Amino acid sequence: MPASAPAPPIPDTGIILAAHGSRLPEAVAALEAFARRVAEAHPDCAVRLARTMGEMHRGRHLRPLFAARSLDAAFLEMARLGVTRVAVQSLHVVAGGEFAQVLDVAGRVQRGGAFAAVPVGGPLLRDAGDAPAVADMLLASLPGDRAPGEAVAVMGHGARGPAREIYAALAGELSRRDRLVFFSTLDRTREDAARPDSNIGRLRRAILETGAKRAWLVPFFSVAGAHARRDLAGAGEHSWRGILARAGIECRPALAGLVEIEHFSRAFLARLDAALAGLARPGEAGSGGTTFFP
C-alpha cells in the first residue's frame, strides 16, 4: 500500500486582507484575484480575505457574498490553523472609520496574546501627505482614449472627521494637475443630492463651466461594487450619470476597482511588505496597542 503524502506544513505567518466587502460578483472576483496575487507572492503564508462591512449588513444579504467572514472570524481561523503571527493589510481607500476599526480589532487581538505580533499595513491614503502620489497614480491610470477637452468625474465614498480633509487634499492635487479632473464624494442620501449645494450639484456646475461635453466616470473605490455601478454609472435618474446626462454631458464609465489597477495594487502590496517586515522588528505602537506600519 503506497505511503500517504505528508501533510503540508503549518504556516507560521498569516496575512489578512481587510476590505469593506461587496455584494456584486464582479467585485468579489476582483478581491479574490488580488488575494491570489498576494498568496502567490507569499506562498509560505496563509492568506484570507475579511470584511469590515458593518454588522448591520449581516443576514440574508451577506451570506452568499464576499467577506461573510468578519475580521474577528479571520483571526479565529488563523488561530485554528496554528498561525502565530498575522499581518493585516487594509484595502481601504482612506484612513477613516473602517480603518480605525481594523486597528482596534488588531490591537485587541494582540493584547489577547494569541499571536506574537499583529502589524497593520495602512490604507491607500493614510493622511494628506499621500495625496500627491495618489493623484499621480490616478491620473496615470485614466482611460487612454480620453480625448482633449473631456472631463473626468471621480467618485469617492466620503468620510467623516479627519478623513474628509484627506479627500480634500486629493481633490486639490488633482485639480492642480488637470483642470478637467474633478473629485467629489457620494452624497449620503438622494435628498442631499437634490440640494443646490450637494456634492454632485457642485461637480455638475464645475464641469459645465469648463464647456466639456463629455465626462468619464471613474470610481475611487477598492472594487467597483454597488456604488460604482449604481450610484456613479447606473441608469437611474439619481446616479451621477443620470444627473450629468440631464445637464447635456455625455458620460462614459470606466469601471475598475483600485485593486484591479496596477499603480494602486502595487501601492497596497508595498504597504503589506512594510507590515510583513514589521513582524521581524519593533515598530511604532498605533491605535489599540497594535503596531501600525504606514
Secondary structure, DSSP 8 states (H G I E B T S, - for coil): -----------SEEEEEEE---SSHHHHHHHHHHHHHHHHH-TTEEEEEEE-S-GGG-STTTTTSTT-SBHHHHHHHHHHHT--EEEEEE--SBSSHHHHHHHHHHHHHHHHTSSSB-EEE--SB-SGGGHHHHHHHHHHTS-TT--TT-EEEEEE---STHHHHHHHHHHHHHHHH-TTEEEEE--SSHHHHTSTTSHHHHHHHHHHHHT-SEEEEEE-SSS--HIIIIIIT-SSTTSHHHHHHHTT-EEEE----GGGSHHHHHHHHHHHHHHHHGGGS---B-GGGSEEE-
